[in-house]
Amino acid sequence: MLSSHPVGVVLLSTDLQKSRSFYADALQLEILEESDSAIAYAASGETRITVTSSTTGSNDEQTKAAWRVDDLRAELAWLKSRGIEPEDYDTDELKTVDGIADRGTVWAAWILDPDGNALGVEQEK
């Protein structure tokens, strides 16, 4: 039953104003709702990203959300034009070249929001 409904992502922020600048201004996501404790943004269709105020933020380095795009390189170029650089990784598990990793079925890149929440951008192969 839940599979027929949209799902939203909730991220933690220790500074909602910095997050607002990132999501609304840099990423140009539309603000749907805003209060002193949370800001909800529209992504595509009924997709929502809600950033909530937190005293601790998130210490987890794992990807919190990911967009599926048609042209990863074009999206990364647009992000760079907005001052957002993709993360570079060089580990046994993950290696990027020009910010892009081959993840088997997808090409993937990651950006960080002001609180260090990792956000993926993926393109199917």
All heavy atoms as an XYZ file, in Angstrom:
960
protein
N       0.796     -1.194      0.000
C       0.000      0.000      0.000
C       0.850      1.274      0.000
O       0.589      2.189     -0.736
C      -0.913     -0.005      1.218
C      -1.935      1.077      1.151
S      -3.555      0.372      1.080
C      -4.420      1.548      2.029
N       1.908      1.331      0.828
C       2.753      2.522      0.851
C       3.485      2.727     -0.466
O       3.869      3.854     -0.796
C       3.760      2.430      1.994
C       3.187      2.561      3.408
C       4.290      2.376      4.433
C       2.486      3.893      3.600
N       3.680      1.668     -1.231
C       4.423      1.785     -2.487
C       3.720      2.662     -3.515
O       4.332      3.065     -4.498
C       4.679      0.398     -3.072
O       3.448     -0.208     -3.415
N       2.465      2.990     -3.318
C       1.748      3.828     -4.263
C       1.711      5.298     -3.846
O       0.994      6.097     -4.434
C       0.316      3.300     -4.451
O      -0.389      3.381     -3.230
N       2.485      5.658     -2.828
C       2.496      7.033     -2.323
C       3.897      7.619     -2.367
O       4.879      6.908     -2.198
C       1.989      7.065     -0.877
C       0.593      6.557     -0.733
N      -0.510      7.309     -1.051
C       0.131      5.354     -0.342
C      -1.597      6.602     -0.836
N      -1.233      5.403     -0.410
N       3.989      8.950     -2.579
C       5.313      9.586     -2.555
C       5.918      9.517     -1.159
O       5.203      9.392     -0.169
C       5.031     11.035     -2.959
C       3.570     11.229     -2.837
C       2.913      9.892     -2.819
N       7.229      9.597     -1.118
C       7.938      9.590      0.155
C       8.777     10.858      0.247
O       9.225     11.393     -0.778
C       8.803      8.309      0.303
C       9.917      8.289     -0.717
C       9.343      8.162      1.700
N       8.969     11.348      1.444
C       9.787     12.534      1.639
C      11.017     12.210      2.455
O      11.055     11.226      3.190
N      12.012     13.031      2.324
C      13.265     12.886      3.051
C      13.298     13.946      4.137
O      12.888     15.082      3.909
C      14.461     13.086      2.091
C      15.767     13.093      2.839
C      14.442     12.046      1.006
N      13.775     13.577      5.332
C      13.931     14.537      6.426
C      15.417     14.588      6.787
O      16.027     13.563      7.084
C      13.090     14.132      7.658
C      13.315     15.133      8.791
C      11.620     14.039      7.286
N      15.982     15.784      6.737
C      17.384     16.003      7.050
C      17.505     16.901      8.274
O      16.626     17.727      8.534
C      18.094     16.660      5.864
C      18.022     15.916      4.534
C      18.584     16.772      3.415
C      18.750     14.605      4.629
N      18.596     16.756      9.006
C      18.827     17.550     10.203
C      19.771     18.715      9.912
O      20.713     18.573      9.140
C      19.435     16.680     11.300
C      18.625     15.457     11.721
C      19.392     14.666     12.770
C      17.254     15.846     12.228
N      19.501     19.848     10.554
C      20.344     21.028     10.375
C      20.539     21.746     11.699
O      19.588     21.924     12.463
C      19.695     21.992      9.385
O      20.417     23.209      9.336
N      21.763     22.180     11.944
C      22.029     22.986     13.136
C      21.887     24.479     12.834
O      21.928     25.291     13.738
C      23.443     22.713     13.689
O      24.401     22.988     12.667
C      23.565     21.275     14.171
N      21.710     24.845     11.561
C      21.538     26.240     11.162
C      20.579     26.302      9.975
O      20.998     26.161      8.824
C      22.892     26.858     10.813
C      22.823     28.354     10.558
O      21.765     28.851     10.114
O      23.837     29.028     10.799
N      19.294     26.511     10.258
C      18.290     26.511      9.187
C      18.521     27.607      8.155
O      18.200     27.424      6.983
C      16.882     26.647      9.771
C      16.219     25.372     10.252
C      14.820     25.665     10.799
C      16.144     24.325      9.156
N      19.077     28.748      8.556
C      19.301     29.824      7.589
C      20.383     29.450      6.573
O      20.248     29.734      5.386
C      19.625     31.135      8.302
C      18.418     31.744      8.989
C      17.199     31.840      8.069
O      17.266     32.382      6.973
N      16.079     31.283      8.515
N      21.445     28.792      7.025
C      22.459     28.307      6.083
C      21.861     27.248      5.173
O      22.121     27.228      3.968
C      23.666     27.727      6.832
C      24.613     28.755      7.366
C      25.831     28.086      7.962
C      26.774     29.098      8.553
N      27.908     28.458      9.218
N      21.051     26.370      5.743
C      20.389     25.347      4.934
C      19.454     25.980      3.921
O      19.390     25.554      2.771
C      19.600     24.377      5.823
O      20.479     23.617      6.598
N      18.737     27.006      4.340
C      17.814     27.701      3.429
C      18.584     28.295      2.252
O      18.161     28.206      1.101
C      17.068     28.800      4.189
C      15.974     29.467      3.392
C      15.344     30.604      4.216
N      14.039     30.961      3.781
C      13.781     31.663      2.678
N      14.772     32.060      1.894
N      12.547     31.952      2.340
N      19.714     28.916      2.527
C      20.535     29.480      1.450
C      20.971     28.397      0.475
O      20.986     28.602     -0.740
C      21.764     30.180      2.022
O      21.397     31.316      2.738
N      21.336     27.231      1.004
C      21.789     26.130      0.155
C      20.645     25.566     -0.684
O      20.735     25.495     -1.904
C      22.403     25.027      1.020
C      22.889     23.834      0.248
C      24.099     23.870     -0.428
C      22.141     22.667      0.201
C      24.550     22.776     -1.142
C      22.583     21.564     -0.507
C      23.791     21.612     -1.182
N      19.563     25.164     -0.037
C      18.477     24.480     -0.751
C      17.628     25.429     -1.600
O      17.304     25.107     -2.750
C      17.584     23.716      0.235
C      18.265     22.496      0.801
C      18.893     22.531      2.037
C      18.315     21.311      0.076
C      19.540     21.417      2.543
C      18.961     20.193      0.577
C      19.572     20.255      1.810
O      20.222     19.148      2.297
N      17.264     26.580     -1.066
C      16.401     27.499     -1.809
C      17.176     28.344     -2.805
O      16.748     28.497     -3.957
C      15.642     28.400     -0.839
N      18.326     28.862     -2.383
C      19.062     29.764     -3.265
C      19.990     29.009     -4.217
O      19.872     29.138     -5.437
C      19.862     30.777     -2.441
C      18.960     31.655     -1.573
O      17.776     31.827     -1.911
O      19.453     32.154     -0.551
N      20.905     28.213     -3.679
C      21.882     27.533     -4.535
C      21.254     26.420     -5.373
O      21.475     26.351     -6.583
C      23.026     26.972     -3.689
N      20.447     25.542     -4.742
C      19.829     24.446     -5.501
C      18.534     24.860     -6.182
O      18.014     24.138     -7.021
C      19.555     23.243     -4.583
C      20.753     22.535     -3.998
C      20.301     21.296     -3.226
C      21.775     22.160     -5.061
N      18.006     26.012     -5.817
C      16.782     26.572     -6.374
C      15.569     25.668     -6.183
O      14.708     25.561     -7.060
C      16.973     26.927     -7.856
C      18.018     27.987     -8.062
C      18.177     28.407     -9.503
O      17.964     27.639    -10.428
N      18.559     29.651     -9.696
N      15.469     25.035     -5.011
C      14.284     24.250     -4.687
C      13.217     25.182     -4.121
O      13.508     26.067     -3.320
C      14.609     23.158     -3.668
C      15.638     22.104     -4.079
C      15.799     21.075     -2.967
C      15.251     21.421     -5.375
N      11.983     24.977     -4.552
C      10.863     25.796     -4.101
C      10.541     25.486     -2.632
O      10.470     24.323     -2.239
C       9.634     25.500     -4.952
C       8.382     26.194     -4.506
C       7.142     25.716     -5.232
O       7.244     24.875     -6.135
O       6.056     26.189     -4.860
N      10.341     26.524     -1.844
C       9.933     26.346     -0.458
C       8.432     26.111     -0.425
O       7.650     26.920     -0.936
C      10.301     27.576      0.408
C      11.823     27.719      0.480
C       9.694     27.454      1.803
C      12.298     28.959      1.201
N       8.028     24.999      0.180
C       6.614     24.661      0.306
C       6.044     25.151      1.628
O       4.916     25.639      1.688
C       6.415     23.145      0.205
C       6.821     22.507     -1.108
C       6.734     20.999     -1.001
C       5.932     23.022     -2.239
N       6.809     24.979      2.693
C       6.394     25.388      4.033
C       7.638     25.817      4.799
O       8.709     25.268      4.590
C       5.751     24.228      4.793
C       4.513     23.655      4.158
C       4.048     22.395      4.869
O       4.322     22.243      6.073
O       3.423     21.557      4.208
N       7.455     26.789      5.696
C       8.597     27.244      6.490
C       8.123     27.663      7.876
O       7.115     28.350      8.013
C       9.269     28.418      5.783
C      10.523     28.896      6.434
C      11.279     29.912      5.588
O      10.770     30.369      4.551
O      12.402     30.243      5.986
N       8.855     27.219      8.887
C       8.597     27.623     10.264
C       9.938     27.819     10.955
O      10.990     27.647     10.341
C       7.768     26.554     10.996
O       8.569     25.410     11.253
N       9.917     28.142     12.230
C      11.159     28.304     12.983
C      11.905     26.994     13.162
O      13.101     26.989     13.435
C      10.878     28.900     14.359
C      10.427     30.346     14.279
O      10.677     30.990     13.242
O       9.824     30.821     15.254
N      11.204     25.861     12.989
C      11.829     24.566     13.259
C      12.025     23.691     12.026
O      12.694     22.661     12.120
C      11.008     23.789     14.296
O       9.706     23.557     13.797
N      11.483     24.083     10.878
C      11.627     23.241      9.682
C      11.305     24.018      8.416
O      10.525     24.983      8.448
C      10.710     22.024      9.779
N      11.912     23.569      7.325
C      11.609     24.113      6.005
C      11.422     22.926      5.065
O      12.283     22.046      4.998
C      12.730     25.027      5.466
C      13.046     26.144      6.460
C      12.326     25.617      4.111
C      14.270     26.976      6.103
N      10.291     22.908      4.353
C      10.018     21.844      3.382
C      10.195     22.406      1.975
O       9.721     23.506      1.665
C       8.602     21.305      3.567
N      10.885     21.640      1.138
C      11.185     22.049     -0.229
C      10.575     21.049     -1.212
O      10.509     19.854     -0.929
C      12.704     22.072     -0.465
C      13.446     22.965      0.489
C      13.962     22.458      1.682
C      13.647     24.306      0.202
C      14.648     23.271      2.567
C      14.332     25.128      1.087
C      14.831     24.605      2.267
O      15.507     25.403      3.139
N      10.193     21.534     -2.382
C       9.712     20.668     -3.458
C      10.892     20.299     -4.331
O      11.768     21.124     -4.592
C       8.658     21.387     -4.298
N      10.930     19.064     -4.765
C      11.972     18.645     -5.704
C      11.318     18.363     -7.052
O      11.301     19.207     -7.920
C      12.730     17.445     -5.181
N      10.704     17.219     -7.237
C      10.040     16.873     -8.490
C       8.742     16.159     -8.161
O       8.712     15.295     -7.278
C      10.944     15.960     -9.325
O      10.262     15.508    -10.473
N       7.689     16.511     -8.862
C       6.417     15.865     -8.588
C       6.014     16.104     -7.147
O       5.971     17.230     -6.679
N       5.756     15.039     -6.432
C       5.362     15.146     -5.040
C       6.520     14.878     -4.077
O       6.312     14.706     -2.879
C       4.215     14.175     -4.761
C       2.944     14.528     -5.522
C       1.800     13.609     -5.168
O       1.495     13.469     -3.976
O       1.240     13.010     -6.090
N       7.747     14.867     -4.597
C       8.916     14.652     -3.756
C       9.161     15.874     -2.881
O       9.100     17.004     -3.352
C      10.165     14.383     -4.619
O       9.919     13.271     -5.450
C      11.385     14.124     -3.763
N       9.423     15.626     -1.608
C       9.709     16.705     -0.659
C      10.987     16.399      0.111
O      11.251     15.259      0.466
C       8.583     16.822      0.369
C       7.284     17.301     -0.178
C       6.197     17.171      0.870
N       6.377     18.082      1.987
C       5.547     19.071      2.297
N       4.478     19.266      1.591
N       5.791     19.839      3.328
N      11.731     17.453      0.367
C      12.870     17.381      1.277
C      12.553     18.344      2.410
O      12.323     19.530      2.169
C      14.183     17.787      0.584
C      14.520     16.802     -0.526
C      15.308     17.881      1.603
C      15.721     17.204     -1.354
N      12.513     17.831      3.622
C      12.266     18.671      4.779
C      13.540     18.741      5.609
O      14.134     17.713      5.930
C      11.111     18.113      5.633
O       9.939     18.025      4.808
C      10.826     19.019      6.817
N      13.967     19.949      5.909
C      15.142     20.159      6.749
C      14.631     20.671      8.089
O      13.932     21.685      8.145
C      16.120     21.158      6.104
C      17.338     21.355      6.985
C      16.541     20.673      4.714
N      14.961     19.942      9.149
C      14.478     20.306     10.473
C      15.625     20.779     11.355
O      16.763     20.334     11.211
C      13.777     19.116     11.165
O      14.724     18.066     11.358
C      12.617     18.610     10.337
N      15.285     21.669     12.251
C      16.269     22.188     13.186
C      16.681     21.105     14.177
O      15.850     20.338     14.661
C      15.665     23.377     13.941
O      16.604     23.935     14.811
N      17.977     21.049     14.452
C      18.519     20.035     15.349
C      19.663     20.644     16.147
O      20.418     21.457     15.623
C      19.032     18.844     14.529
O      19.788     17.965     15.315
N      19.796     20.238     17.379
C      20.918     20.731     18.186
C      22.190     19.954     17.906
O      23.287     20.438     18.160
C      20.598     20.641     19.685
O      20.284     19.293     20.008
C      19.439     21.550     20.049
N      22.062     18.741     17.343
C      23.238     17.906     17.109
C      23.553     17.670     15.643
O      24.662     17.290     15.307
C      23.069     16.531     17.783
O      21.916     15.890     17.237
C      22.930     16.677     19.277
N      22.587     17.865     14.750
C      22.825     17.569     13.341
C      22.960     16.076     13.132
O      22.467     15.277     13.914
N      23.654     15.702     12.066
C      23.846     14.289     11.745
C      25.335     14.015     11.603
O      26.027     14.712     10.867
C      23.130     13.939     10.435
O      23.395     12.622     10.066
N      25.815     13.019     12.294
C      27.231     12.660     12.201
C      27.474     11.535     11.217
O      28.612     11.140     10.992
C      27.760     12.254     13.581
C      27.791     13.431     14.527
O      28.052     14.547     14.110
N      27.498     13.184     15.782
N      26.438     11.010     10.633
C      26.527      9.896      9.706
C      26.969     10.402      8.334
O      26.410     11.364      7.818
C      25.161      9.216      9.612
C      25.178      7.958      8.800
O      26.248      7.557      8.317
O      24.109      7.365      8.632
N      27.965      9.762      7.736
C      28.480     10.191      6.438
C      27.757      9.550      5.259
O      28.057      9.864      4.112
C      29.975      9.885      6.346
C      30.804     10.669      7.353
C      32.272     10.324      7.279
O      32.660      9.424      6.514
O      33.050     10.963      8.004
N      26.819      8.662      5.519
C      26.118      7.971      4.445
C      25.223      8.929      3.668
O      24.778      9.949      4.181
C      25.275      6.824      5.009
C      26.081      5.754      5.679
C      27.053      5.073      4.725
O      26.713      4.769      3.599
N      28.269      4.850      5.176
N      24.926      8.569      2.430
C      24.047      9.364      1.585
C      22.658      9.425      2.207
O      22.086      8.398      2.566
C      23.968      8.745      0.172
O      25.297      8.630     -0.351
C      23.117      9.600     -0.748
N      22.106     10.632      2.315
C      20.793     10.831      2.928
C      19.670     10.831      1.895
O      18.541     10.479      2.197
C      20.747     12.155      3.685
C      21.847     12.350      4.708
C      21.774     11.340      5.819
C      22.741     11.610      6.942
N      24.145     11.671      6.644
N      19.974     11.274      0.689
C      18.981     11.348     -0.391
C      19.746     11.390     -1.704
O      20.924     11.760     -1.729
C      18.111     12.598     -0.243
N      19.086     11.008     -2.785
C      19.743     11.047     -4.093
C      18.735     11.386     -5.178
O      17.611     10.903     -5.162
C      20.416      9.709     -4.398
N      19.165     12.238     -6.084
C      18.362     12.561     -7.258
C      18.769     11.635     -8.389
O      19.954     11.331     -8.565
C      18.618     13.998     -7.717
C      17.964     15.048     -6.882
C      16.711     15.550     -7.045
C      18.533     15.764     -5.789
N      16.466     16.520     -6.102
C      17.562     16.675     -5.313
C      19.768     15.715     -5.139
C      17.795     17.529     -4.248
C      19.991     16.559     -4.068
C      19.017     17.458     -3.638
N      17.814     11.211     -9.207
C      18.083     10.477    -10.444
C      17.948     11.478    -11.585
O      16.902     12.099    -11.753
C      17.081      9.330    -10.650
C      17.306      8.143     -9.749
C      18.514      7.348    -10.253
N      18.840      6.240     -9.379
C      18.855      4.979     -9.772
N      18.540      4.662    -11.008
N      19.198      4.032     -8.926
N      19.007     11.653    -12.353
C      19.020     12.651    -13.418
C      19.316     11.978    -14.756
O      19.811     10.856    -14.805
C      20.060     13.758    -13.131
C      19.735     14.471    -11.826
C      21.477     13.208    -13.099
N      19.015     12.680    -15.837
C      19.265     12.158    -17.184
C      20.695     12.401    -17.636
O      21.225     11.644    -18.439
C      18.298     12.793    -18.190
C      16.858     12.393    -17.935
O      16.611     11.255    -17.473
O      15.968     13.224    -18.177
N      21.312     13.493    -17.166
C      22.646     13.870    -17.621
C      23.464     14.353    -16.416
O      23.406     15.533    -16.045
C      22.538     14.963    -18.684
C      23.874     15.314    -19.317
O      24.942     14.995    -18.745
O      23.850     15.933    -20.403
N      24.202     13.442    -15.810
C      24.965     13.746    -14.597
C      25.983     14.850    -14.836
O      26.115     15.771    -14.032
C      25.649     12.480    -14.076
C      26.495     12.633    -12.815
C      25.684     13.190    -11.656
C      27.125     11.305    -12.445
N      26.704     14.794    -15.930
C      27.723     15.816    -16.194
C      27.108     17.210    -16.316
O      27.662     18.193    -15.817
C      28.535     15.459    -17.427
C      29.422     14.245    -17.185
C      30.474     14.056    -18.279
N      31.208     12.830    -18.079
C      32.190     12.650    -17.204
N      32.544     13.646    -16.418
N      32.809     11.495    -17.096
N      25.954     17.303    -16.956
C      25.274     18.597    -17.079
C      24.822     19.102    -15.708
O      24.955     20.296    -15.407
C      24.079     18.491    -18.023
N      24.314     18.211    -14.881
C      23.889     18.607    -13.533
C      25.080     19.073    -12.706
O      24.993     20.068    -11.984
C      23.178     17.454    -12.823
C      21.868     17.064    -13.449
C      20.778     18.120    -13.350
O      20.827     18.987    -12.456
O      19.866     18.073    -14.191
N      26.202     18.358    -12.808
C      27.394     18.760    -12.059
C      27.922     20.104    -12.549
O      28.365     20.930    -11.748
C      28.481     17.692    -12.150
C      28.190     16.387    -11.408
C      29.363     15.424    -11.554
C      27.860     16.625     -9.946
N      27.861     20.349    -13.849
C      28.288     21.643    -14.385
C      27.397     22.755    -13.839
O      27.888     23.830    -13.453
C      28.254     21.624    -15.915
N      26.085     22.511    -13.781
C      25.161     23.506    -13.227
C      25.465     23.741    -11.749
O      25.509     24.879    -11.299
C      23.715     23.037    -13.421
C      22.726     24.034    -12.907
C      22.285     25.168    -13.529
C      22.066     23.993    -11.635
N      21.394     25.831    -12.724
C      21.236     25.125    -11.551
C      22.079     23.104    -10.572
C      20.444     25.402    -10.445
C      21.290     23.373     -9.464
C      20.478     24.515     -9.414
N      25.670     22.665    -10.989
C      25.998     22.810     -9.566
C      27.284     23.607     -9.377
O      27.359     24.502     -8.528
C      26.112     21.435     -8.897
C      24.798     20.693     -8.684
C      25.060     19.227     -8.344
C      23.964     21.364     -7.601
N      28.303     23.299    -10.177
C      29.573     24.035    -10.083
C      29.367     25.518    -10.382
O      29.987     26.370     -9.751
C      30.608     23.430    -11.028
C      31.151     22.106    -10.540
C      32.155     21.526    -11.531
C      32.636     20.159    -11.079
N      33.601     19.566    -11.995
N      28.487     25.826    -11.342
C      28.214     27.226    -11.668
C      27.548     27.948    -10.503
O      27.569     29.172    -10.431
C      27.337     27.336    -12.923
O      25.972     27.042    -12.626
N      26.982     27.201     -9.576
C      26.323     27.751     -8.390
C      27.229     27.671     -7.166
O      26.814     27.903     -6.051
C      25.018     27.019     -8.123
C      24.195     26.823     -9.374
C      22.824     27.323     -9.505
N      22.209     28.040     -8.465
C      21.924     29.348     -8.540
N      22.272     30.027     -9.600
N      21.292     29.938     -7.560
N      28.500     27.272     -7.385
C      29.466     27.214     -6.294
C      29.443     25.928     -5.491
O      29.998     25.867     -4.404
N      28.814     24.888     -6.022
C      28.710     23.609     -5.317
C      29.574     22.582     -6.039
O      29.300     22.216     -7.186
C      27.252     23.127     -5.263
C      26.394     24.187     -4.570
C      27.155     21.778     -4.553
C      24.910     23.957     -4.712
N      30.617     22.145     -5.370
C      31.553     21.181     -5.953
C      31.191     19.765     -5.514
O      30.864     19.548     -4.339
C      32.981     21.488     -5.511
C      33.535     22.771     -6.079
C      33.819     22.701     -7.564
O      34.155     21.614     -8.072
O      33.703     23.755     -8.219
N      31.303     18.785     -6.409
C      31.084     17.398     -5.985
C      32.252     16.933     -5.115
O      33.365     17.432     -5.234
C      31.042     16.624     -7.304
C      31.855     17.433     -8.244
C      31.645     18.876     -7.827
N      31.960     16.007     -4.231
C      32.978     15.434     -3.363
C      33.860     14.483     -4.166
O      33.404     13.851     -5.119
C      32.325     14.666     -2.213
C      31.557     15.561     -1.264
C      32.467     16.551     -0.568
O      33.366     16.113      0.173
O      32.275     17.765     -0.752
N      35.125     14.390     -3.782
C      36.040     13.430     -4.376
C      36.356     12.358     -3.342
O      36.578     12.666     -2.169
C      37.336     14.104     -4.835
C      37.163     14.816     -6.154
O      36.588     14.219     -7.086
O      37.601     15.965     -6.266
N      36.352     11.101     -3.795
C      36.649      9.975     -2.914
C      37.712      9.105     -3.563
O      37.714      8.923     -4.782
C      35.391      9.134     -2.662
C      34.279      9.911     -1.992
C      33.219     10.424     -2.722
C      34.300     10.135     -0.621
C      32.203     11.130     -2.103
C      33.287     10.847      0.005
C      32.238     11.339     -0.745
O      31.238     12.041     -0.130
N      38.597      8.578     -2.761
C      39.618      7.655     -3.238
C      39.883      6.643     -2.126
O      40.824      6.782     -1.342
C      40.893      8.401     -3.617
C      41.910      7.491     -4.301
O      41.595      6.307     -4.530
O      43.011      7.976     -4.588
N      38.998      5.660     -2.035
C      39.121      4.616     -1.025
C      39.047      3.257     -1.719
O      38.817      3.182     -2.926
C      37.982      4.701      0.021
O      36.741      4.358     -0.616
C      37.887      6.091      0.630
N      39.212      2.203     -0.949
C      39.066      0.857     -1.510
C      37.647      0.615     -2.010
O      37.441     -0.129     -2.966
C      39.415     -0.205     -0.463
C      40.895     -0.206     -0.117
O      41.699      0.298     -0.935
O      41.241     -0.706      0.969
N      36.670      1.247     -1.386
C      35.264      1.033     -1.730
C      34.730      2.012     -2.758
O      33.785      1.704     -3.478
C      34.410      1.124     -0.472
C      34.732      0.067      0.555
C      33.980      0.299      1.853
O      33.097      1.175      1.903
O      34.288     -0.408      2.820
N      35.290      3.204     -2.827
C      34.724      4.250     -3.663
C      35.812      5.148     -4.224
O      36.613      5.704     -3.474
C      33.740      5.089     -2.835
C      32.970      6.181     -3.557
C      32.079      5.584     -4.638
C      32.148      6.972     -2.564
N      35.825      5.271     -5.560
C      36.787      6.151     -6.222
C      36.024      7.012     -7.217
O      35.244      6.505     -8.019
C      37.860      5.347     -6.934
C      38.803      6.232     -7.739
C      40.164      5.657     -7.826
C      41.092      6.497     -8.656
N      41.499      7.733     -8.043
N      36.271      8.306     -7.148
C      35.658      9.218     -8.113
C      36.717      9.748     -9.061
O      37.884      9.881     -8.707
C      34.981     10.408     -7.404
O      35.941     11.070     -6.586
C      33.790      9.961     -6.581
N      36.296     10.046    -10.266
C      37.119     10.729    -11.264
C      36.306     11.935    -11.706
O      35.166     11.778    -12.174
C      37.437      9.808    -12.462
C      38.221     10.574    -13.516
C      38.185      8.567    -12.008
N      36.859     13.123    -11.513
C      36.123     14.367    -11.771
C      34.803     14.394    -11.014
O      33.784     14.867    -11.516
C      35.890     14.562    -13.268
C      37.174     14.715    -14.057
O      38.142     15.283    -13.507
O      37.223     14.253    -15.211
N      34.803     13.834     -9.786
C      33.620     13.852     -8.938
C      32.607     12.755     -9.217
O      31.577     12.693     -8.566
N      32.898     11.863    -10.180
C      31.926     10.838    -10.577
C      32.479      9.452    -10.299
O      33.626      9.152    -10.611
C      31.576     10.969    -12.080
C      30.940     12.344    -12.341
C      30.640      9.844    -12.523
C      30.707     12.649    -13.812
N      31.626      8.599     -9.710
C      32.000      7.215     -9.411
C      31.146      6.262    -10.252
O      29.969      6.517    -10.496
C      31.782      6.912     -7.935
N      31.764      5.170    -10.664
C      31.049      4.100    -11.350
C      30.513      3.161    -10.278
O      31.281      2.474     -9.608
C      32.012      3.364    -12.284
C      31.342      2.252    -13.082
O      30.216      1.832    -12.720
O      31.950      1.805    -14.070
N      29.190      3.129    -10.099
C      28.569      2.311     -9.056
C      27.858      1.089     -9.639
O      26.890      0.604     -9.075
C      27.585      3.144     -8.237
C      28.192      4.357     -7.557
C      29.199      4.012     -6.508
N      28.513      3.414     -5.373
C      29.110      2.712     -4.434
N      30.404      2.516     -4.485
N      28.444      2.212     -3.438
N      28.328      0.605    -10.765
C      27.746     -0.593    -11.376
C      26.631     -0.253    -12.339
O      26.834     -0.181    -13.539
N      25.441      0.000    -11.823
C      24.300      0.315    -12.691
C      24.096      1.810    -12.878
O      23.280      2.223    -13.699
C      22.996     -0.295    -12.129
O      22.757      0.257    -10.825
C      23.089     -1.808    -12.042
N      24.825      2.619    -12.090
C      24.691      4.074    -12.191
C      26.051      4.748    -12.114
O      26.999      4.210    -11.568
C      23.788      4.662    -11.066
C      22.383      4.118    -11.131
C      24.399      4.449     -9.699
N      26.117      5.958    -12.679
C      27.208      6.890    -12.435
C      26.709      7.761    -11.294
O      25.541      8.179    -11.293
C      27.491      7.745    -13.666
C      27.952      6.955    -14.848
C      27.237      6.647    -15.965
C      29.234      6.363    -15.029
N      28.002      5.902    -16.821
C      29.235      5.709    -16.273
C      30.392      6.305    -14.257
C      30.332      5.027    -16.761
C      31.493      5.620    -14.752
C      31.457      4.995    -15.988
N      27.546      8.040    -10.304
C      27.092      8.771     -9.129
C      28.083      9.837     -8.700
O      29.292      9.692     -8.881
C      26.848      7.799     -7.971
N      27.532     10.899     -8.135
C      28.328     11.975     -7.543
C      27.633     12.388     -6.250
O      26.445     12.093     -6.055
C      28.416     13.161     -8.501
N      28.380     13.064     -5.374
C      27.827     13.489     -4.096
C      28.192     14.929     -3.820
O      29.300     15.368     -4.122
C      28.358     12.615     -2.958
C      27.867     11.222     -3.045
C      26.758     10.700     -2.444
C      28.446     10.152     -3.791
N      26.609      9.376     -2.787
C      27.638      9.011     -3.606
C      29.558     10.043     -4.612
C      27.912      7.785     -4.207
C      29.836      8.822     -5.220
C      29.017      7.714     -5.004
N      27.239     15.653     -3.248
C      27.469     17.004     -2.763
C      27.108     17.009     -1.278
O      26.392     16.120     -0.799
C      26.642     18.055     -3.536
C      25.132     17.756     -3.426
C      27.092     18.109     -4.999
C      24.235     18.820     -4.041
N      27.622     17.990     -0.558
C      27.316     18.122      0.865
C      26.558     19.419      1.116
O      26.903     20.458      0.548
C      28.601     18.136      1.699
C      29.494     16.908      1.622
C      30.731     17.111      2.498
C      28.747     15.651      2.033
N      25.540     19.338      1.967
C      24.855     20.564      2.369
C      25.650     21.210      3.503
O      26.671     20.655      3.936
C      23.386     20.293      2.699
C      23.138     19.659      4.059
O      24.094     19.386      4.805
O      21.957     19.432      4.373
N      25.250     22.377      3.981
C      26.040     23.056      5.021
C      26.227     22.249      6.310
O      27.156     22.506      7.062
C      25.231     24.331      5.297
C      24.486     24.583      4.047
C      24.161     23.228      3.502
N      25.360     21.269      6.559
C      25.485     20.446      7.756
C      26.220     19.142      7.501
O      26.303     18.287      8.382
C      24.089     20.153      8.323
C      23.522     21.378      9.001
O      23.925     21.653     10.143
O      22.707     22.075      8.380
N      26.744     18.967      6.295
C      27.477     17.749      5.978
C      26.604     16.588      5.550
O      27.090     15.465      5.417
N      25.306     16.835      5.321
C      24.437     15.784      4.802
C      24.844     15.481      3.363
O      24.870     16.382      2.515
C      22.966     16.217      4.837
C      22.434     16.325      6.239
O      22.546     15.402      7.030
N      21.846     17.467      6.562
N      25.195     14.225      3.104
C      25.612     13.811      1.762
C      24.381     13.605      0.890
O      23.464     12.855      1.237
C      26.437     12.532      1.831
N      24.367     14.262     -0.266
C      23.267     14.174     -1.219
C      23.813     13.617     -2.520
O      24.771     14.160     -3.079
C      22.644     15.552     -1.440
C      22.213     16.285     -0.167
C      21.857     17.722     -0.475
C      21.054     15.557      0.494
N      23.227     12.547     -3.003
C      23.689     11.920     -4.219
C      23.005     12.469     -5.451
O      21.878     12.953     -5.395
N      23.716     12.395     -6.567
C      23.166     12.707     -7.881
C      23.574     11.547     -8.766
O      24.775     11.267     -8.908
C      23.710     14.036     -8.438
C      23.028     14.393     -9.740
C      23.561     15.167     -7.425
N      22.603     10.827     -9.326
C      22.875      9.591    -10.056
C      22.276      9.603    -11.445
O      21.222     10.184    -11.672
C      22.284      8.400     -9.302
C      22.769      8.246     -7.895
C      22.058      7.144     -7.138
O      20.962      6.717     -7.566
O      22.607      6.712     -6.108
N      22.976      8.921    -12.354
C      22.483      8.735    -13.720
C      22.572      7.252    -14.042
O      23.643      6.647    -13.885
C      23.331      9.525    -14.719
C      22.968      9.274    -16.167
C      23.927      9.936    -17.133
O      24.516     10.962    -16.831
N      24.089      9.334    -18.292
N      21.452      6.676    -14.476
C      21.491      5.277    -14.891
C      22.366      5.123    -16.115
O      22.441      5.996    -16.952
C      20.073      4.776    -15.210
C      19.213      4.614    -13.980
C      17.877      3.989    -14.303
O      17.870      2.954    -15.016
O      16.867      4.541    -13.858
N      23.056      3.980    -16.184
C      23.914      3.720    -17.337
C      23.087      3.268    -18.518
O      22.052      2.701    -18.399
C      24.934      2.643    -16.987
C      25.993      3.122    -16.035
C      26.997      2.022    -15.817
C      28.120      2.465    -14.949
N      29.094      1.402    -14.751
